[in-house]
Amino acid sequence: MAGVVHHGAVTQRRGLQSVRDMVLSLAVVFAFVGVILAITLRQTPDPIKVIDASSVRAAVTSNSPYRAVAVLPSELPGELSGWRITSARASAPGDSPFAWHIGYFTSTGTYAGVDQSNASAAVLRRDEQVSGATAGTTRVGSVRWQRIEKVDGTRRWLLRTQSGVTTLIVGTGPWGQLEQLARALKPVTQPSGS
């Protein structure tokens, strides 16, 4: 080809521009990826909503026609440390039967709860949707509890009725965890200074 002159300097400069453009493009892409990672890897708040059960404690100590037993956070023994109250409710004054509930998110990521009522065991089982088969009994201290387990094994209950009061412990964890909760139950009293 006659008349075509190759200038090596222009070709070399054009090559450097291509490398520079590629580096700038990669920098923009990495900056974009960095922003996306910073947004998605930000620490998210704890999804477990912890509640204060002091109003339920007050309602139970003031209104319960029976001697209630429960475990509140300030009273959790060492093996239950890290458990957090996520649900609590009590019947209104004068309700018959009188019932209350406290639910916990355990340190192992399972659910456990205590329900107590002066309703019959059959009524409490219905109200709390206990649907399982009897799985024998267990003794916690000197107290015998009936074991009930959902057919698919995802939920367990310990049930006992004494002096017309039914106590139900429910959980998604192992039997041992429910037995620890049963062992920790203490009479509910008005906190000091109330």
Secondary structure, 3 states (H helix, E strand, C coil): CCCCCCCHHHHHHHHHHHHHHHHHHHHHHHHHHHHHHHHHCCCCCCCCCCCCCHHHHHHHHHHCCCCCEECCHHHCCHHHCCCEEEEEEECCCCCCCCEEEEEEECCCCCEEEEEEECCCHHHHHHHCCCCCEEEEEEEECCEEEEEEECCCCCCEEEEEEECCEEEEEEECCCHHHHHHHHHHCEECCCCCCC
